[in-house]
Amino acid sequence: MKAIILDGFGGREVLKSGQTETPSPAKGQVRIKVAATSVNRADIIQREGHYPAPKGESEILGLEVAGVIDKVGDGVVGWKSGDRVMGLVAGGGYAQYALAYPGHLLAVPDRMSDEEAACVCETYITAFLNIFLIGGLTADQTILIHGGGGGVNTAAIQLCRTLVPGSKVMVTASPGKVDRVKGIGADFVINYKEQDFAEAVRNFTGQKGADIILDHIGAAYLESNMKSLAYEGRLVVIGVLSGAEARLNLAHMMVKRQSIIGSVIRSRSVEEKGEITARFKQRVLPKFADRTLVPLIYASFSLDQVAEAHRVMEESRHFGKIVLKITHE
């Protein structure tokens, strides 16, 4: 099968289009004929050599796929060849075929395109897990989301507006994305290039602070995040783009009864990911089916244009998701 194969680790030049063996589903797996996948920040980190695939999983990049099941392994129930699906994969998305576990799949709604379906699982499930299942956002609370133009962050804004419309959503964004972030439902947008976001958060909330912060920046934002956090607030860290180590004033954290929670999806067990997917299916999937939620697609590229797709993400020019379309000659 055709796939993107890494020629070592490093810059975009290591992304090579080539041929590799088509995978066969083991017991309890299905094989998907991939129609589309997406580019996520984790793909770039893995390409650079800092985010290896979990043991036993494909080392091919790509964490979510959309397509059609073409082969079902022993012991699989509830799915059959020909079913149109989208789902989480621990690796293997940048290829014509990928393996997945049945519990990590969702049926693609009739009105959803393959490209839209390729944008759902990694970003929306990440946002759903961390804001609602872990963070526990309710309609009377305020959330701060960092980096308003990325896939997880735009998904997070949409989910907050749809699932808890009474909540207040604050977002940090670059100057060129402020208006677009407002346009998808943020109550308050902070231009982090020109404003101290901790001060802006306190002013907007009447000095209370945010009940929940969703952060993928890490070390450089820790001090300001803690200043932005309300009493009994929860900081949910899903990335460490600026580094993994920072100083923390534990006394202030204790007095304000704050929590810092680290969270990833990829390294969770098959069973855990299945439980998260099931809860997402029940609460969120109907919103895609009736088009209340529609994934934001910034651009679509062919698999051979993967280096350009990575460049767009690295330059942070995108607003929403970057899609890779997979063809089968």
JOVEN-V205982 format. One record per residue. N is the residue number from 1. SS is DSSP state (H for helix, E for strand, L for the rest). Layout:
{{N | SS} {N | SS}}
//
This chain:
{{1 | L} {2 | E} {3 | E} {4 | E} {5 | E} {6 | E} {7 | L} {8 | L} {9 | L} {10 | L} {11 | L} {12 | H} {13 | H} {14 | H} {15 | E} {16 | E} {17 | E} {18 | E} {19 | E} {20 | L} {21 | L} {22 | L} {23 | L} {24 | L} {25 | L} {26 | L} {27 | L} {28 | L} {29 | E} {30 | E} {31 | E} {32 | E} {33 | E} {34 | E} {35 | E} {36 | E} {37 | E} {38 | E} {39 | E} {40 | L} {41 | H} {42 | H} {43 | H} {44 | H} {45 | H} {46 | H} {47 | H} {48 | L} {49 | L} {50 | L} {51 | L} {52 | L} {53 | L} {54 | L} {55 | L} {56 | L} {57 | L} {58 | L} {59 | L} {60 | L} {61 | L} {62 | L} {63 | L} {64 | E} {65 | E} {66 | E} {67 | E} {68 | E} {69 | E} {70 | E} {71 | E} {72 | E} {73 | L} {74 | L} {75 | L} {76 | L} {77 | L} {78 | L} {79 | L} {80 | L} {81 | L} {82 | L} {83 | L} {84 | E} {85 | E} {86 | E} {87 | E} {88 | E} {89 | L} {90 | L} {91 | L} {92 | L} {93 | L} {94 | L} {95 | E} {96 | L} {97 | E} {98 | E} {99 | E} {100 | E} {101 | E} {102 | H} {103 | H} {104 | H} {105 | E} {106 | E} {107 | E} {108 | L} {109 | L} {110 | L} {111 | L} {112 | L} {113 | L} {114 | H} {115 | H} {116 | H} {117 | H} {118 | L} {119 | L} {120 | L} {121 | H} {122 | H} {123 | H} {124 | H} {125 | H} {126 | H} {127 | H} {128 | H} {129 | H} {130 | H} {131 | H} {132 | H} {133 | H} {134 | H} {135 | L} {136 | L} {137 | L} {138 | L} {139 | L} {140 | L} {141 | L} {142 | E} {143 | E} {144 | E} {145 | E} {146 | L} {147 | L} {148 | L} {149 | L} {150 | L} {151 | H} {152 | H} {153 | H} {154 | H} {155 | H} {156 | H} {157 | H} {158 | H} {159 | H} {160 | H} {161 | H} {162 | H} {163 | H} {164 | L} {165 | L} {166 | L} {167 | L} {168 | E} {169 | E} {170 | E} {171 | E} {172 | E} {173 | E} {174 | L} {175 | H} {176 | H} {177 | H} {178 | H} {179 | H} {180 | H} {181 | H} {182 | H} {183 | H} {184 | L} {185 | L} {186 | L} {187 | L} {188 | E} {189 | E} {190 | E} {191 | E} {192 | L} {193 | L} {194 | L} {195 | L} {196 | L} {197 | H} {198 | H} {199 | H} {200 | H} {201 | H} {202 | H} {203 | H} {204 | H} {205 | L} {206 | L} {207 | L} {208 | L} {209 | L} {210 | E} {211 | E} {212 | E} {213 | E} {214 | E} {215 | E} {216 | L} {217 | L} {218 | L} {219 | H} {220 | H} {221 | H} {222 | H} {223 | H} {224 | H} {225 | H} {226 | H} {227 | H} {228 | H} {229 | E} {230 | E} {231 | E} {232 | E} {233 | E} {234 | E} {235 | E} {236 | E} {237 | E} {238 | L} {239 | L} {240 | L} {241 | L} {242 | L} {243 | L} {244 | L} {245 | L} {246 | L} {247 | L} {248 | L} {249 | L} {250 | H} {251 | H} {252 | H} {253 | H} {254 | H} {255 | H} {256 | L} {257 | L} {258 | L} {259 | E} {260 | E} {261 | E} {262 | E} {263 | L} {264 | L} {265 | L} {266 | L} {267 | L} {268 | L} {269 | L} {270 | H} {271 | H} {272 | H} {273 | H} {274 | H} {275 | H} {276 | H} {277 | H} {278 | H} {279 | H} {280 | H} {281 | H} {282 | H} {283 | H} {284 | H} {285 | H} {286 | H} {287 | H} {288 | H} {289 | H} {290 | L} {291 | L} {292 | L} {293 | L} {294 | L} {295 | L} {296 | L} {297 | E} {298 | E} {299 | E} {300 | E} {301 | E} {302 | E} {303 | H} {304 | H} {305 | H} {306 | H} {307 | H} {308 | H} {309 | H} {310 | H} {311 | H} {312 | H} {313 | H} {314 | H} {315 | L} {316 | L} {317 | L} {318 | L} {319 | L} {320 | L} {321 | E} {322 | E} {323 | E} {324 | E} {325 | E} {326 | L} {327 | L} {328 | L} {329 | L}}
//
